[in-house]
Amino acid sequence: MTNVIDGTELGPVGQEIVYENDRVRVWHIRLEPGERQPLHRHDHPYLVVAIEGAKNVVQTVDGTRIDADEPTGGVVYRDPGAVHMLTNVGDTTYLARLVELK
């Protein structure tokens, strides 16, 4: 498994792993308004739990832009395989837990 796509090194799924066992890995994600998470790949199915919601935009590796408003308390399931970056385009801090299912 490579951590480089088209010459671009991929970043981690979140800023910090806050819990991990043989079945799940839980990441902490925090983005201030205007802040961007680096390009990364999701190798496992996952849930995102928005602790503090924000207006986000997902940009895929092929340049597709997807509006991803995430309300506080919202939960989203996603299949594995996505390569994208996340930008907080709103005016509130985004705080979430991303739970990878191994």
C-alpha positions as CSV (number, residue, x, y, z in Angstrom):
1,M,0.0,0.0,0.0
2,T,1.5,3.3,-1.0
3,N,1.3,6.6,0.8
4,V,1.9,8.6,-2.4
5,I,-0.5,9.3,-5.2
6,D,0.6,11.1,-8.4
7,G,3.7,12.4,-6.6
8,T,1.8,13.7,-3.6
9,E,2.5,12.3,-0.2
10,L,-0.7,11.4,1.7
11,G,-1.4,12.7,5.2
12,P,-3.0,10.9,8.1
13,V,-6.8,10.5,8.3
14,G,-6.9,12.7,11.4
15,Q,-4.6,14.7,13.7
16,E,-4.4,12.1,16.5
17,I,-5.4,8.5,17.2
18,V,-7.4,8.6,20.5
19,Y,-8.3,5.0,20.7
20,E,-7.4,1.8,18.9
21,N,-7.9,-2.0,19.2
22,D,-8.0,-4.9,16.8
23,R,-11.5,-3.8,15.5
24,V,-11.6,0.0,15.4
25,R,-9.3,3.0,15.3
26,V,-10.7,6.4,16.5
27,W,-9.2,9.6,15.1
28,H,-9.5,13.2,16.6
29,I,-10.2,15.8,13.9
30,R,-10.3,19.5,14.6
31,L,-10.3,22.2,11.9
32,E,-10.6,25.9,12.5
33,P,-12.4,28.1,10.0
34,G,-10.4,28.1,6.8
35,E,-8.2,25.2,7.9
36,R,-7.6,22.2,5.6
37,Q,-6.9,18.6,6.4
38,P,-4.2,17.2,4.0
39,L,-4.9,14.8,1.2
40,H,-5.5,11.4,2.7
41,R,-6.9,7.9,1.9
42,H,-9.5,5.9,3.7
43,D,-8.5,2.2,3.7
44,H,-11.3,1.1,6.0
45,P,-15.1,1.8,6.2
46,Y,-15.7,4.6,8.7
47,L,-18.1,6.7,10.7
48,V,-17.7,10.4,11.3
49,V,-19.3,11.8,14.5
50,A,-19.5,15.6,14.5
51,I,-19.0,16.8,18.0
52,E,-19.0,20.5,16.9
53,G,-20.4,20.7,13.4
54,A,-19.3,23.0,10.6
55,K,-19.7,23.8,6.9
56,N,-17.1,21.6,5.2
57,V,-16.0,20.9,1.6
58,V,-14.5,17.6,0.5
59,Q,-12.2,17.8,-2.5
60,T,-11.4,14.5,-4.1
61,V,-8.1,13.5,-5.7
62,D,-9.6,14.0,-9.1
63,G,-10.7,17.5,-8.3
64,T,-14.4,16.9,-7.5
65,R,-15.8,19.3,-4.9
66,I,-18.5,18.0,-2.6
67,D,-20.3,20.3,-0.1
68,A,-20.3,18.4,3.3
69,D,-22.3,20.3,5.9
70,E,-21.9,18.4,9.1
71,P,-24.3,19.4,11.9
72,T,-23.4,19.1,15.5
73,G,-24.3,15.5,16.6
74,G,-24.5,14.3,13.1
75,V,-23.2,10.8,12.1
76,V,-22.1,9.8,8.6
77,Y,-21.0,6.4,7.3
78,R,-18.6,6.1,4.4
79,D,-17.2,3.2,2.4
80,P,-13.4,2.8,2.1
81,G,-11.4,3.9,-0.9
82,A,-11.8,7.7,-0.8
83,V,-8.8,9.9,-1.4
84,H,-9.6,13.5,-0.6
85,M,-9.0,16.5,1.6
86,L,-11.4,18.3,3.9
87,T,-11.7,22.1,4.3
88,N,-13.7,23.9,6.9
89,V,-15.3,26.7,4.8
90,G,-17.6,27.9,7.6
91,D,-17.1,30.3,10.5
92,T,-17.1,27.8,13.4
93,T,-14.6,25.2,14.6
94,Y,-15.1,21.7,13.3
95,L,-14.5,18.9,15.9
96,A,-15.2,15.3,15.1
97,R,-14.3,11.7,15.9
98,L,-13.7,9.4,12.9
99,V,-14.1,5.7,13.7
100,E,-12.4,3.4,11.2
101,L,-13.9,-0.2,11.2
102,K,-11.0,-2.6,10.7
